[in-house]
Amino acid sequence: MNIADQIYSATDSATQDRAQAIRDQLRDAIVDRRLAPGTKLSEGEVGTLFDVSRTVARAALQMLSFEGLVRTERNRGAFVANPSPEEARQVFASRRLIEPGIAIAACARVTAAHIVAFKAQLDEEGRFIAERGPNARRSEIKASGDFHLLLASVAGNAILQRFMEELVARSSLVIALYGRSGVSACGHSEHTEIVGALESSDCERASQLMLHHIDHIEADLDLRVRAGPALKEALNF
């Protein structure tokens, strides 16, 4: 049973669908930076805006909390996650320690079928880069994260793969909130170069390219704090 099943097991299908729809709208507002980090997400206000019970609003916020987009504080409520500059640095410092080794491990295990999967992933990234708008931007961020998770899967270390799932989730939040340009064509070209190194069995180059790629992602962050609109205005109510 996954987290969605756990949260919604006691609700009917219509209620579940409504909570998921609210979760999706709130997530879009967070990723699009219409809701600034630290914005309070009151169950009562969310319920009123979407005309649902506090129980349904709470379920939607719980889903966002599990995804790392919302943090909950006892006796204070839910807030848009607000990773500090130091937390963001620690995320990418962790990736620099782990992912070059993952690239080497994946290079040692990669097969022709894996290369086909990587190239399909690159094609998907390319489609989103060619598109415009918030939906394409969200899809770019997800597709980029999926590339790194695919690489971890090919490396064949289940422990490292779980670490990467958390790091990619945290990175995606940081990029969505603070990235100057989102996932760029430059980042896509770096993925392409990494796949080329894997295909040619140049493991050291794959590792070096990964390190450069992580540096590039972090360099694209703008961690200055900005004020944002209130919940009602951000959701265009």
N, C-alpha and C positions, 0 to 999 in steps of 0.2 A: 504494500500500500504506500503510495507516494504522499507528499505533503498535502496536495490538493485533496486527495481522498480522505486524509485524516481530518482536515479542516471542515470538509463538506459532508462527511459521512452521515451526519444527523439532519441534513437538509434535503428538501426535495429538489428535483431537477431544475425547476424554474428559478428557485432561490439561488441555486448554485450558478446558473447561467448569469443571473443578475449581478451576483458578487464578482464573478469573473469579468463581466463587462465593465464594472466600476474599477476593478483592479487595472484593466487595460487602459482606461482613460487616465487614471492617476499616473500610471507608469509612463504613458506618452508625455504627460505634462512635466514629469520629472526629467525624462531623457531629453526632451526638447528645451529644458532649462526655463520653462515657464514657471515652474515651482522651484524656488531657490533652495539650496541646502539649508536645513534648519527650520524650514516652514512647518508650523504645527498642523497636523492633520487630525482634527477633532472628529471622533466617531459621530457626535451629534451633528456637526456641520456637514460632514460627508453624507450622513443619512438624510439630512434636510435637502441638500442640493440635489441628490439623486432620488429623493422620495422613497427611501427604503428604511427599514428598521435599523437600530443601532447594531443588532446582531449581524445583519448582512454587511453593514459598513465595517464592522470589526473583522469579519472574515476576509474582506478585500484587503484590509490593512495588514492582516496576518500573512497573506500571500506575498505582499510587497516586502514585509519584514524578512520572510524566508529568503527572498531573492536578494536581500541586502540593499534594497532601495529605500527602505524605511527603518528607522530604529525606534524601539519602544522603551520608555522610561517609566518605572513604577511610580504611580501616583501623579504622573505628569502627562502621559499619553504618547501618541505617535508623532514622529517628526520625519521630514525628508532627511535621509542620511546625509551627513556632512563630514566626509573624511577630511581630516586636517592635512595641511601640506606635509607634515611629518609622516602621517599615515600613508599618504600617496607615495612619498619617497620610499618608505619601507616596502610597499607593494612591489615597486619596480626594482628595488635592491634585491628582493627575494627572487624575482624573475631572472635577474642577471646571474644569480648564483645557481639557479636550477635549470633554466632553459638551454643554455649552451650544452650542458651535459645531456639533456634530453635529445637535442639535435644529433649529438654523436651516437647516442644509443639507437635512435631511430634510423640513422644512416646505416648502422650495422645490420639492421633487421629489414630494411625496406625491400619490397618486392615490386614487380611490374604492376601488380594489381593495386598496390598502395599508391604508386605514381599516378595511375589512372584516377584514383580517388582524390589525390591532391590537385590534379589538374581540373577535375570537375569542381572542386571547391574554389579554385582560382577563377574559373569561369563565372561562378555565382557572385564572387566578389566584384568581378569586372562589370557585371550587369548593374549592380547597385551603385557603383561609382559613376556609371553613365547616366543614372537617373538623378532627379533632384527632389528636394522636399524632405520633410521630417520622417516620413515613412522609409524613404531610401536611406536616410542617415542612420536610423535605428537598425535597419537591416545590414548596413555596412559594418556597424559595430559588432553585431552578432556574428556575421560571417567571418570577420577577422578573428574573433574569439574562437570560433569553431575550427579555424585553421590550426591554431595553437593546441586545441584539444585533440585534433586528429593526429598531430605530431606526437603528442604525449601517448596517445593510444598505440601508435606504431612502435614507440619505444619499448612497450611491453612491460612496464613497471606499474602495477596497480596502485601502489602507494603514491608514487610521484604523480600518477594521473589524478588521484583524488586531491593532492595538493594543488595541481594545476587548475582543477575545476573551481576551487575557491579563489585562487589568484586571478583567474580570468574573469570571474564574476566581479571581484573587487576592482579589477582594472577597467572593466566595462563601465562600472558606475563612475569611476574617476574620469574616464574619457568622456562619458556622456555629459558629466557636469562641468568639466574644466577643459576639455579639448578645444583648442582654437579652431581646428578645421575638421574635427571628427576623424574618421578613418580615411586617409587620403590615398590618391593614386600612387603617391610615393611609397606608402606602406604596402600597397598591393604589389608594386614592382619588387619590393624587398622579399615578399613572400615568394614571388616567382623565382627570384635568384636562389632562395633557400631550396626550393624544389629542384632547381637545376643542379645544385650541389649534391643533393640526395641522389638524383638520377645518375650522376657521374661518379657516385661513391666517394666524393671528396668530403670526408667527414669533418676534417679540420676547418675547411672553408664554410661548411654548413654551420658549425659552431660559431665562427667569427661573424658570419652574416647575422646570426640570431642575436648576438650581443649588440651589434650595430643597430639592428632593428629595434630592440628594446630601448636603447639610448634615444633613438629617433622618436619613438612614441612618447617617452617621458619629456623630451624637449618640446613637444607640441602642447604641453599642458600650460594653462594659465590659472594659477591657484589664487589669484586675487579674489577677495570676498566682494560680492555684489549684492545689493538689495534687490529683492524681487517682489512681484505683486502678491496680493493675498490669494488664498485658495479660490475664492469666488471669481475673481478677475482672471486668474490663470486658467480656469476651466471654462471661461467665457459664459458664465451664467449671468 
